[in-house]
Amino acid sequence: MLPDPALAPLAVRWVAWVAAHRQPVNPLKDDSGRHGGRHQPDDVWFLAGTFGGGASRRCVVPAGRPLFFPAICYWQVGRRNDPVEPMPDASGHAELDGAAVPVRPAGSAASFPVRGFFNNVVSAWPWPVQVSCWGLWGLVPPPGPGTHRLTFAGHDGGRFWVEAEYELEVR
């Protein structure tokens, strides 16, 4: 599957979004979804997987926002002038209300600066650090008002796997 260049800017923004959280409220460690609305941009709603294993979360999403999430992803800290190597055996899938959602590969063309809080899960530092990323990403057009079930999962082709289930109330 060829990389989707249209998703790369969202993938970069998603990594910066994760870095914007302190450890206790990091979306990758959130076991309920109660922190899902923190640091969200105005034009898209980011959802998180886990550091491995599964999670079941509930959150409220403002109407009119597309949903963006990784079925599986990774990042590397350090300056790079070329893309991060994709995981050749990675696979993923997603469903919204029982209908398949495509997940497509995308990553940063080169490293980009990420400024997070001290001890954040991306860079660990509060000053800008160069990061590169790659993943299998899903982008869902804005769901209509009401309750929706979004699930996504992925694995690296080996032992590492991620799975997330969201109950989303769109209003």
C-alpha angles and dihedrals in degrees: 000000000000120000116263107231091194090065097048096083090051091049090053091049091047092056090049089049091054091048091053090072129085116230100263093055101033110142092225090060097040107119097188110027094248091129095044095109097054118119094352116165120236098243105047139021116232122209126191137219120203141264086260132320128038140310136186116206142173125205144156117245123195113243116256097037123121115225121236125187144148120248081195132344145159139195135206125210117223139066115293130171093198136052121279112257112262120237099254095202097041120123136175146172140195139193134194114199090340096309119115117252116201118241115203133188118253138153143162116289089220138349120300132196118263122187114195141159122281109281094014115158097244105052106352090221132098093218126073114288127182113247135177126197145191133180152134105269137192126209118189123189113240108294117226122257115287137055120322135179117221121182129179135170142170144172136203095233090262132056101314117095137164130199131176132180120193131190102202124194108199115201 
